[in-house]
Amino acid sequence: MSGNVLKLGIPKGSLEEATVNLFAKAGYDIKIKSRSYFPSIDDEEIECMLIRAQEIARYVENGVLDAGLTGKDWVQENRADVVEIADLVYSKTSTRPVRWVLAVPNDSSIQSIKDLQGKRIATEAVNMTTDYLKKHGVTAEVEFSWGATEVKPPKLVDAIVEVTETGSSLRANNLRIIETIMESNTKFVMNKDAYNDSWKKEKVDRLVLMLQSAMAANGKVGLMMNVPKGKINDVMKILPPGKKPTVAELTDPKWVDLSVILEEKLVREIAPDLKRAGVEDIVEYSLNKIIY
């Protein structure tokens, strides 16, 4: 151990489990104890702190944390002056970016942002919403929402700005989306002074490489198979275009071992075709990381 420590913010709440799982795939074991805000990690040079994603960018900016994982949305909402190191596109339910949307009741006469002039909007992202309204020349009352934002229209507010992945919660509350304010994904951010510290920057670069390699493996598997030498061209036509599989000699000179990385869902489509082409001993195996 070098004696140096990287103070890292881990998002508490909806991203907590997905973040711990991502770190596990990257080779870092994070354990969170009940009612503790200081998770353990099997790296003595990293000190984790569990903080709401909404606050991480602010604490990174002021140096309480050296680095952290938070949303692009919360960097913008806090107007935080931080160094954005990498995009990590993952969320609590999918690998798609989340959206901040402007929504109104299904029976509302509001059809566009221009119709919100003089109206009342509830949201957790007050600065983001205010900036968006200003950009479009609209003046409206924007109030902070402490939660359950979807149930507030039409009795309490005319519209809401809310984050969504699938839109199902909005539809369940009889709301329709009229505009997308921004798309957001998780970002790895650093404090400016920490970024200029050579040890901390190197530590972060190594960590981010492992996180990105774990994300690159999401939804992919390895496929090994024994292929008759005379059938290699036929197999290449079955594989997706552009694939460059590894081909190795076997003890039987008439056969080769072919290995390739594919989208997991594609295997069910091509495995029967490979079998019909004369391929034998097809083995699918899972991947934890792909380091490009």
Salt bridges, closest charged atoms under 4 A:
ASP29 OD2 - LYS31 NZ 3.34
ASP43 OD2 - LYS203 NZ 2.85
GLU45 OE1 - LYS203 NZ 2.93
GLU55 OE2 - ARG58 NH2 3.34
ASP66 OD1 - LYS200 NZ 2.98
ASP81 OD1 - LYS192 NZ 2.95
GLU84 OE1 - LYS187 NZ 3.18
ASP87 OD1 - LYS187 NZ 2.60
GLU124 OE2 - ARG52 NH2 3.56
ASP131 OD1 - ARG79 NH2 2.82
GLU141 OE2 - ARG120 NE 3.67
GLU143 OE1 - ARG120 NE 3.76
GLU202 OE2 - ARG206 NH1 3.58
ASP205 OD2 - LYS201 NZ 2.84
ASP234 OD2 - LYS231 NZ 3.93
GLU249 OE1 - LYS229 NZ 3.30
GLU263 OE2 - LYS220 NZ 3.48
GLU269 OE2 - ARG268 NE 3.61
ASP273 OD1 - ARG276 NH2 2.49
